[in-house]
Amino acid sequence: MKNNKVLSLVGLATKAGKTVSGEFSTEKSVKTGKGFLVLVADDASMNTKKKFRNMCEYYEVPIYFFSDKEGLGKAMGKEFRASLAVQDENFAKAIRKELEQEQA
């Protein structure tokens, strides 16, 4: 399973203090232009997915539906996380690159 690479990058970004998680913080990050990438858990509610999809489309922030709440939470060293935003351009690029390769 290759998504370990993405999750370990999320972990590194978190350790570097470059991620925010939780619905409120993720939304704030996107709306203030600090978020370069949004990850939403595949098992998040349809409502949550729709909200972030629309918001990211409007603010032109790339969004991916990836892993599950437990996986995202674990990568960040926290409990379940349905959404997170990466606030560093380089981490965002690296994570996107991994996600693109995975989908190819």
C-alpha positions as CSV (number, residue, x, y, z in Angstrom):
1,M,0.0,0.0,0.0
2,K,1.6,3.2,-1.2
3,N,-0.3,5.7,0.7
4,N,2.2,5.3,3.6
5,K,4.4,7.8,1.7
6,V,1.6,10.4,1.7
7,L,0.8,9.7,5.4
8,S,4.5,10.0,6.4
9,L,4.7,13.3,4.5
10,V,1.6,14.5,6.4
11,G,3.4,13.4,9.6
12,L,6.5,15.3,8.7
13,A,4.5,18.4,7.8
14,T,2.7,18.1,11.1
15,K,5.9,17.8,13.1
16,A,7.2,20.9,11.3
17,G,4.0,22.7,12.4
18,K,2.8,23.1,8.8
19,T,-0.6,21.5,9.0
20,V,-3.9,22.3,10.6
21,S,-6.7,19.8,11.1
22,G,-10.3,19.7,12.1
23,E,-13.2,21.3,10.1
24,F,-12.9,24.8,11.6
25,S,-9.1,25.2,11.3
26,T,-9.0,23.6,7.8
27,E,-11.7,26.0,6.6
28,K,-10.0,29.0,8.1
29,S,-6.7,28.0,6.5
30,V,-8.3,27.8,3.0
31,K,-10.2,31.0,3.4
32,T,-7.2,33.0,4.6
33,G,-5.1,31.7,1.7
34,K,-2.7,29.8,4.0
35,G,-3.7,26.3,2.9
36,F,-1.9,25.0,-0.2
37,L,-3.6,21.5,-0.1
38,V,-6.6,20.0,1.6
39,L,-7.0,16.3,2.5
40,V,-10.4,15.0,3.5
41,A,-10.8,11.4,4.7
42,D,-12.6,9.1,2.4
43,D,-15.0,8.1,5.2
44,A,-15.9,11.6,6.1
45,S,-19.6,12.4,5.8
46,M,-21.0,13.4,2.4
47,N,-21.8,16.8,3.8
48,T,-18.2,17.4,4.9
49,K,-16.9,16.3,1.5
50,K,-19.3,18.5,-0.4
51,K,-18.5,21.5,1.9
52,F,-14.8,21.2,1.4
53,R,-15.1,20.4,-2.4
54,N,-17.1,23.5,-3.0
55,M,-14.9,25.7,-0.8
56,C,-11.7,24.4,-2.3
57,E,-13.1,24.9,-5.8
58,Y,-14.0,28.5,-5.0
59,Y,-10.7,29.3,-3.4
60,E,-8.8,27.3,-6.0
61,V,-7.1,25.0,-3.5
62,P,-6.3,21.4,-4.5
63,I,-8.4,18.9,-2.6
64,Y,-8.0,15.1,-2.3
65,F,-10.1,12.5,-0.7
66,F,-7.7,10.2,0.8
67,S,-7.2,7.4,3.5
68,D,-9.7,7.4,6.4
69,K,-10.2,9.4,9.5
70,E,-8.1,7.0,11.6
71,G,-5.3,7.0,9.1
72,L,-5.2,10.8,8.8
73,G,-5.4,11.1,12.6
74,K,-2.6,8.6,13.1
75,A,-0.3,10.3,10.6
76,M,-0.7,13.5,12.6
77,G,-0.3,11.8,16.0
78,K,-3.8,12.6,17.0
79,E,-7.2,11.0,17.2
80,F,-9.5,10.7,14.2
81,R,-9.2,13.6,11.7
82,A,-11.7,14.1,8.9
83,S,-9.9,17.0,7.3
84,L,-6.6,18.7,7.3
85,A,-4.9,21.5,5.4
86,V,-1.2,21.7,4.5
87,Q,0.2,25.2,5.0
88,D,3.5,24.8,3.4
89,E,3.9,25.0,-0.4
90,N,6.8,22.4,-0.6
91,F,5.0,19.8,1.6
92,A,1.9,20.4,-0.4
93,K,3.8,19.8,-3.7
94,A,5.4,16.7,-2.4
95,I,2.1,15.2,-1.1
96,R,0.4,16.1,-4.4
97,K,3.1,14.4,-6.3
98,E,2.7,11.2,-4.3
99,L,-1.1,11.3,-4.7
100,E,-0.8,11.8,-8.5
101,Q,1.5,8.8,-8.8
102,E,-0.9,6.7,-6.8
103,Q,-3.9,7.6,-9.0
104,A,-1.9,7.1,-12.2
